[in-house]
Amino acid sequence: MQNVKSVIFDFDGTLFDSMQVWFHFESELLRSYGKEPKPGLAEVLRALSSIEEAEYLIKEYGVERTAEEIVHDRNSKILENYSYTIPLKDGAIEVMEALKERNIPMCIATATERMLIAPAVKRLGLDKYIDRVFTCEEVGKSKSFPDIFIEAANFMGTKPEETLVVEDALYAIITAKKAGFIVAGLYDFSSYDEKDKIISLSDYYHESLHDMHKLIESRE
């Protein structure tokens, strides 16, 4: 960790304990359109941006809504959860506090839209630690492409090889590694089936943010 000069955190499933909500929500959204979800829907949608997700539902399930209407429906239904109920993952504040004490800048890079993440960031006091939030929607590409990580690193003034990306999703870890970033894989139930691959690809792997905090404190 001595070579790390900045940190990029994923949000959902990494800092924010929201994957359980998403795991059920996307199927419920599809059922609200009168369509029955196929097994593995959540896994398929996880690697997609919101517009890509909507386009997938239209193509694969014949949902008779525009992509923009589906995104609006999706966000309207889940906004309350982000604004009022979903908690941080255990250890999140301790990790960010430790990084702040060491003057290491932090950003969030997320596939979640700003309208959802902004209320959560404010409610949970993350703006005390996070210098900027980058969203796939605003960057224009999903995390299957490295653009969001590169933009965040450039903003903090660090090279990929000096920048730690903390992620729970295999596809995003693959992207970050290919782009030359240092990667810390983090356990989340939603990526349990991919745990072995995540461990093999990551420079560090943590079962919890408490474990990451211990590593930071031990590397003086």
Buried (B, 14 or more C-beta within 10 A) or exposed (E): BEEBBBBBBBBBBBBBBBBEBBBEBBBEBBEEBEBEBEEEBBEBBBBBBBBBBBBBBBEBBEBEBEBEEBBBBBBEEBBEBBBEEBEBBEBBBBBBBBBBEEEBBBBBBBBBBBEBBBBBBEBBEBEEBBEBBBBBBEBEEBBBBBBBBBBBBEBBEBEBEBBBBBBBBBBBBBBBBEBBBBBBBBBBEBBEEBBEBBEEBBBBBBEBBBBBBBBBEEEE
